[in-house]
Amino acid sequence: MIKFTTKIYHPNVDESGYVCLPIISSENWKPCIKTCQVLEALNVLVNRPNIREPLRMDLADLLTENPELFRKNAEEFTLQYGVDRPS
């Protein structure tokens, strides 16, 4: 299970920060899956949300119906809740 500690405005991340990532689901998990594969899948999901399997239907609907508003809301959310990267 993967969890973001910083709030993220994303249809595949619930309000607690947990991520719906198919590669680590019980039906898809295999011991041979490498950490780099999980991180790559997470990177792809963050950049290209899967609106067919959302944890937050409201955000999936908004992304589908009004992508410009979704992006605007995401930017505002990031400004409000984002944290600086550690140096």
C-alpha positions in Angstrom: 0.0 0.0 0.0 1.3 3.5 -0.9 0.3 6.6 0.9 1.2 10.3 0.1 1.9 12.2 3.3 1.2 15.5 1.6 -2.4 16.1 0.4 -2.8 15.5 -3.3 -5.7 16.5 -5.6 -6.0 13.4 -7.8 -8.8 11.0 -8.7 -6.7 7.9 -7.8 -5.6 9.2 -4.4 -8.2 9.2 -1.6 -8.5 12.0 0.9 -6.2 10.1 3.4 -3.5 9.9 0.8 -3.8 6.3 -0.2 -3.2 5.4 -3.8 -5.1 3.0 -6.1 -2.1 1.5 -7.9 -2.9 -1.7 -9.8 0.7 -3.1 -9.9 0.6 -3.5 -6.1 -2.9 -4.9 -5.8 -3.3 -8.4 -4.4 -4.5 -9.8 -7.7 -1.5 -8.3 -9.6 1.3 -8.5 -7.1 4.2 -10.9 -7.8 7.4 -11.2 -5.8 9.5 -10.4 -8.9 8.1 -6.9 -9.1 10.9 -4.4 -8.5 10.7 -1.2 -6.5 11.6 0.8 -9.6 8.6 -0.7 -11.4 6.3 0.4 -8.6 7.8 3.9 -8.6 7.5 4.1 -12.4 3.8 3.0 -12.3 3.2 5.6 -9.6 4.9 8.3 -11.7 2.7 7.4 -14.7 -0.5 7.4 -12.6 0.3 10.8 -11.1 0.8 12.2 -14.5 -2.0 10.4 -16.3 -4.9 9.7 -13.9 -6.9 6.5 -14.5 -10.5 7.8 -14.5 -11.8 4.3 -15.0 -10.8 3.2 -11.5 -11.0 6.4 -9.3 -11.0 6.5 -5.6 -12.5 10.0 -5.8 -15.3 9.9 -8.3 -15.9 13.7 -7.9 -12.4 14.4 -9.2 -12.7 11.9 -12.0 -16.0 13.4 -13.1 -14.5 16.9 -13.0 -11.4 15.8 -15.0 -13.6 14.3 -17.6 -16.2 17.0 -17.8 -14.1 20.1 -17.3 -10.3 19.4 -17.5 -9.4 23.1 -17.4 -11.3 23.6 -14.1 -9.7 20.4 -12.7 -6.2 21.7 -13.5 -7.0 25.1 -12.0 -8.3 23.5 -8.8 -5.3 21.2 -8.7 -2.9 24.2 -8.9 -4.8 26.0 -6.1 -4.8 22.9 -4.0 -1.0 22.5 -4.5 -0.4 26.1 -3.5 -2.5 25.6 -0.4 -1.2 22.1 0.7 2.1 21.6 -1.1 5.3 21.5 0.8 8.9 22.3 -0.3 11.0 19.4 -1.3 13.8 18.6 1.1 17.2 19.8 0.0 
